[in-house]
Amino acid sequence: MLSQINGRRILLGVTGSIAAYKSPDIVRRLKEQGAEVRVVMTASSEKLVSKAVFHAVSGETVRSDLWDSEAEASMSHIELAKWADLILIAPATANTIAQLASGSAESLLSTLVLAADAKIYIAASMNQAMWNDSATQANVNVLKKRRIDFIGPDNGAQACGDIGPGRMSEPTDIVDYLLSGGIKGSLEGMKIMVTAGPTREAIDPVRFISNRSSGKMGFALAKAAAEAGGDVILIAGPVNISTPPRVKRIDVESAEQMNESAMEYISGIDIYIGAAAIADYLPEVTSKQKIKKTDDTMKLGLKRAPDLLRNIAALNQSPFTVGFAAETEMLEEYSLKKLIDKNLDMIVANKVGENLCFDLDENEVSVFWDSGRKLFPKTSKISLAIDLIELIAERYVLKH
């Protein structure tokens, strides 16, 4: 059986704590679980463990300098940030924690953390007095609010002779945390389908009817669902967005194609998240040749497109079905009507229009279900997706 780490791209950050001598063992254990590991060191950590050691155990080039002219010629720090789907900083000093809490970009490692969308884990390592200091605890709380997880620290004897909290957790415990409680998420063992993006309904070989959906919210939900342990199928309309790690992607163009693909794979799906902006109407006739401009006006006959959301909710063994509503007015009224009319388990409603939702990296939504509601204030679509997935998982469990 493959582990939760198998196939993951893990970036290990090593900072200047005496516990850095244990970090090569972390690399070795992660690779034993099938992970691909790259290491970034701070300048102070190089005084404790050489790059050669990490290169030997990881098999990858070790980075430490933000001003590496050869690597940075291709903006390598951004490339690294995009490459990683998990960042582990072990050991993490009090200084590193303070830098991350303040949003500092002084080092290559802190710059990577700022630039990354990956889940971040910190294994702290410092003297017990430093760990207990109010400034450190304030910084830790700031990072926890940003959904950064802390592994440890352990309580015990320290290199300085003190006894107390601050020891970095053992490599076996760190990797075990990632294997169990850390990576194992709320959708562990479940099959999730997400539809995302717009559809294009052809008028002729040149023209089509579409909408302003960028697909960003749907892709963020697919990413969050995979990170929560779900086995995710993403059916995407025409968008220019890279596929999230560990997500199976199926590209379609029209509403009919999206309906056909979704119904083909819906068997066995536990949760369906219909974030796509599927066309409501499509041309009655699609011309095989480009329609020439001849008259001052042109009439275009339209017919109803397949209603995928309704079709899935109406199945005899329907999955937990989450719909989306994009409205310019009367958001709650229209959304609740859609929730009831289509027999949905939940609906995510957002107001759209000028400078709202479409093409933006931020969004705010109201979520409704039969017995409740929840408002999510404006935040990044990545962060919002994580919150939505947790709520969906919670409601799924209550229903089942």
GIUR-V726738 format. One record per residue. N is the residue number from 1. SS is DSSP state (H for helix, E for strand, C for the rest). PHI is phi in radians with two decimals (* if undefined). PSI is psi in whole degrees, 0 to 359 (none if undefined). Layout:
BEGIN
N/SS/PHI/PSI, N/SS/PHI/PSI
END
This chain:
BEGIN
1/C/*/131, 2/C/-1.27/143, 3/C/-1.42/167, 4/C/-1.15/344, 5/C/-1.59/340, 6/C/-0.97/126, 7/C/1.46/355, 8/C/-1.33/144, 9/E/-1.70/107, 10/E/-1.94/127, 11/E/-1.75/118, 12/E/-1.72/119, 13/E/-1.67/130, 14/E/-2.08/124, 15/C/-2.02/178, 16/C/-1.41/56, 17/C/-1.88/152, 18/H/-1.02/336, 19/H/-1.22/356, 20/H/-1.04/338, 21/H/-1.15/342, 22/H/-1.52/346, 23/H/-1.15/324, 24/H/-1.01/329, 25/H/-1.20/327, 26/H/-1.10/315, 27/H/-1.02/313, 28/H/-1.05/316, 29/H/-1.23/324, 30/H/-1.14/319, 31/H/-1.19/327, 32/H/-1.09/332, 33/C/-1.53/5, 34/C/1.65/9, 35/C/-1.43/153, 36/E/-1.72/123, 37/E/-2.13/131, 38/E/-2.12/149, 39/E/-2.07/135, 40/E/-2.11/127, 41/E/-1.94/149, 42/C/-1.52/164, 43/C/-1.05/321, 44/C/-1.23/330, 45/H/-1.20/333, 46/H/-1.17/342, 47/H/-1.37/349, 48/C/-1.89/321, 49/C/-2.40/138, 50/C/-1.41/155, 51/H/-1.04/327, 52/H/-1.04/324, 53/H/-1.13/313, 54/H/-1.21/326, 55/H/-1.12/321, 56/H/-1.17/318, 57/H/-1.46/334, 58/H/-1.65/332, 59/C/1.31/14, 60/C/-2.19/156, 61/C/-1.11/136, 62/C/-1.71/130, 63/E/-1.87/147, 64/C/-2.57/339, 65/C/-1.94/120, 66/C/-1.11/335, 67/C/-1.80/30, 68/C/-1.24/103, 69/H/-1.08/323, 70/H/-1.19/313, 71/H/-1.25/321, 72/H/-1.36/352, 73/C/-1.04/333, 74/C/-1.93/25, 75/C/0.92/52, 76/H/-1.11/331, 77/H/-1.16/326, 78/H/-1.26/320, 79/H/-1.05/317, 80/H/-1.11/318, 81/H/-1.08/321, 82/H/-1.31/330, 83/H/-1.15/318, 84/C/-1.29/134, 85/C/-1.89/4, 86/E/-2.73/133, 87/E/-2.05/126, 88/E/-2.08/124, 89/E/-1.88/110, 90/E/-2.65/110, 91/E/-1.47/159, 92/E/-2.05/120, 93/C/-1.39/168, 94/H/-1.05/323, 95/H/-1.15/317, 96/H/-1.10/316, 97/H/-1.06/320, 98/H/-1.13/319, 99/H/-1.10/315, 100/H/-1.15/321, 101/H/-1.14/327, 102/H/-1.53/353, 103/C/1.34/26, 104/C/-1.19/149, 105/C/-2.23/44, 106/C/-1.33/329, 107/C/-2.09/169, 108/H/-1.06/318, 109/H/-1.12/312, 110/H/-1.16/328, 111/H/-1.15/319, 112/H/-1.08/318, 113/H/-1.09/319, 114/H/-1.12/325, 115/H/-1.54/350, 116/C/-1.65/148, 117/C/-1.70/358, 118/C/-1.21/156, 119/E/-1.16/139, 120/E/-2.08/135, 121/E/-2.17/141, 122/E/-2.20/126, 123/E/-1.88/98, 124/E/-1.22/152, 125/C/-2.66/115, 126/C/-2.97/173, 127/C/-1.09/148, 128/H/-1.05/325, 129/H/-1.18/322, 130/H/-1.17/319, 131/H/-1.12/319, 132/H/-1.38/347, 133/C/-1.04/143, 134/H/-1.07/327, 135/H/-1.15/316, 136/H/-1.11/316, 137/H/-1.13/325, 138/H/-1.13/319, 139/H/-1.15/320, 140/H/-1.07/316, 141/H/-1.12/323, 142/H/-1.05/314, 143/H/-1.22/324, 144/H/-1.13/325, 145/H/-1.17/337, 146/C/-1.57/15, 147/C/1.18/29, 148/C/-1.61/128, 149/E/-1.60/142, 150/E/-1.87/132, 151/C/-1.83/112, 152/C/1.37/205, 153/C/-1.40/167, 154/E/-1.47/165, 155/E/-1.87/133, 156/E/2.82/195, 157/E/-1.23/141, 158/C/-2.06/164, 159/C/-1.03/329, 160/C/-1.38/352, 161/C/1.80/346, 162/C/-1.25/162, 163/E/-2.23/131, 164/E/2.73/188, 165/E/-1.28/143, 166/E/2.52/342, 167/E/-1.17/137, 168/C/-1.13/138, 169/C/-1.01/152, 170/C/-1.16/148, 171/H/-0.89/320, 172/H/-1.09/320, 173/H/-1.22/323, 174/H/-1.12/313, 175/H/-1.19/321, 176/H/-1.08/323, 177/H/-1.08/316, 178/H/-1.16/326, 179/H/-1.27/331, 180/H/-1.98/268, 181/H/-1.20/331, 182/H/-1.27/306, 183/C/-1.61/329, 184/C/-1.10/118, 185/C/-1.95/187, 186/C/-1.22/344, 187/C/-1.90/17, 188/C/-0.94/127, 189/C/1.44/2, 190/C/-1.78/154, 191/E/-1.82/127, 192/E/-2.12/136, 193/E/-2.03/132, 194/E/-2.16/131, 195/E/-1.87/140, 196/E/-2.55/156, 197/C/1.50/181, 198/E/-1.53/177, 199/C/-2.10/160, 200/C/-2.11/126, 201/E/-1.93/111, 202/E/-1.18/133, 203/C/-1.61/315, 204/C/-2.66/185, 205/C/-1.11/349, 206/C/-1.93/322, 207/C/-1.89/155, 208/E/-2.68/163, 209/E/-1.74/133, 210/C/-2.63/196, 211/C/-2.54/182, 212/C/-1.59/9, 213/C/-1.08/133, 214/C/-1.61/339, 215/C/1.52/357, 216/H/-1.08/318, 217/H/-1.17/316, 218/H/-1.10/318, 219/H/-1.17/323, 220/H/-1.11/322, 221/H/-1.17/319, 222/H/-1.09/318, 223/H/-1.10/313, 224/H/-1.13/322, 225/H/-1.14/320, 226/H/-1.15/319, 227/H/-1.17/336, 228/C/-1.49/8, 229/C/1.71/1, 230/C/-1.32/152, 231/E/-1.61/105, 232/E/-1.89/130, 233/E/-1.88/126, 234/E/-1.98/118, 235/E/-1.81/115, 236/E/-2.04/135, 237/C/-1.30/186, 238/C/-1.23/100, 239/C/-2.38/163, 240/C/-1.97/69, 241/C/-2.30/137, 242/C/-1.26/151, 243/C/-1.29/130, 244/C/-1.08/152, 245/C/-1.01/143, 246/C/1.09/25, 247/E/-2.01/131, 248/E/-1.48/122, 249/E/-1.93/136, 250/E/-2.16/121, 251/E/-1.63/133, 252/C/-2.33/173, 253/C/-2.14/311, 254/C/-1.75/167, 255/H/-1.08/320, 256/H/-1.13/319, 257/H/-1.14/320, 258/H/-1.14/319, 259/H/-1.10/314, 260/H/-1.11/316, 261/H/-1.15/317, 262/H/-1.11/316, 263/H/-1.20/333, 264/H/-1.17/323, 265/H/-1.82/2, 266/C/-1.25/337, 267/C/-1.05/127, 268/C/1.51/356, 269/C/-1.30/133, 270/C/-1.52/321, 271/E/-2.35/129, 272/E/-1.96/127, 273/E/-2.04/105, 274/E/-1.59/76, 275/C/-1.55/354, 276/C/-1.24/148, 277/E/-1.67/80, 278/C/-1.39/138, 279/C/-1.01/139, 280/C/-1.43/329, 281/E/-2.32/152, 282/E/-2.44/159, 283/E/-1.03/138, 284/C/-1.10/323, 285/C/-2.30/133, 286/C/-1.84/119, 287/C/-1.24/136, 288/C/-1.36/343, 289/C/-2.09/157, 290/C/-1.07/130, 291/C/-1.31/125, 292/C/-1.45/148, 293/C/-1.41/109, 294/C/-2.15/319, 295/C/-1.91/169, 296/C/-1.25/334, 297/C/-2.28/160, 298/C/-2.52/132, 299/C/-1.67/133, 300/C/-2.10/114, 301/C/-1.37/135, 302/E/-2.14/152, 303/E/-2.31/160, 304/E/-1.13/137, 305/C/-1.46/161, 306/C/-1.02/138, 307/C/-1.66/88, 308/H/-1.06/316, 309/H/-1.04/314, 310/H/-1.14/320, 311/H/-1.08/319, 312/H/-1.25/317, 313/H/-1.13/336, 314/C/-1.53/356, 315/C/-1.10/150, 316/C/-1.05/319, 317/C/-2.04/68, 318/C/-1.29/147, 319/C/-1.28/171, 320/E/-1.12/116, 321/E/-1.90/121, 322/E/-1.98/120, 323/E/-1.77/168, 324/E/-2.17/144, 325/E/-2.25/125, 326/E/-1.96/115, 327/E/-2.27/150, 328/C/-1.69/346, 329/C/-2.73/164, 330/C/0.79/51, 331/H/-0.97/308, 332/H/-1.16/315, 333/H/-1.07/311, 334/H/-1.17/323, 335/H/-1.19/317, 336/H/-1.14/323, 337/H/-1.08/317, 338/H/-1.15/321, 339/H/-1.01/315, 340/H/-1.35/312, 341/H/-1.05/324, 342/C/-1.73/4, 343/C/1.02/48, 344/C/-1.53/157, 345/C/-1.45/332, 346/E/-2.81/151, 347/E/-2.38/136, 348/E/-1.83/119, 349/E/-1.98/130, 350/E/-2.34/145, 351/E/-1.45/136, 352/C/-2.17/167, 353/E/2.52/202, 354/C/-1.09/123, 355/C/1.05/28, 356/E/-2.23/124, 357/C/1.24/296, 358/C/-1.10/133, 359/C/1.18/1, 360/C/-1.67/161, 361/C/-1.61/356, 362/E/-2.09/159, 363/E/-2.81/157, 364/E/-2.33/142, 365/E/-2.42/159, 366/E/-2.00/135, 367/E/-1.99/133, 368/E/-2.17/145, 369/E/-2.51/181, 370/C/-1.06/332, 371/C/-2.16/11, 372/E/-3.00/183, 373/E/-2.74/160, 374/E/-2.66/134, 375/E/-1.74/131, 376/E/-1.95/112, 377/E/-1.17/169, 378/E/-1.01/130, 379/E/-2.77/179, 380/E/-1.14/149, 381/H/-1.12/330, 382/H/-1.11/311, 383/H/-1.17/319, 384/H/-1.08/320, 385/H/-1.06/319, 386/H/-1.08/315, 387/H/-1.13/319, 388/H/-1.13/318, 389/H/-1.08/320, 390/H/-1.14/319, 391/H/-1.17/317, 392/H/-1.05/315, 393/H/-1.07/318, 394/H/-1.10/315, 395/H/-1.22/326, 396/H/-1.06/312, 397/H/-1.07/318, 398/H/-1.13/326, 399/H/-1.29/329, 400/C/-1.83/none
END
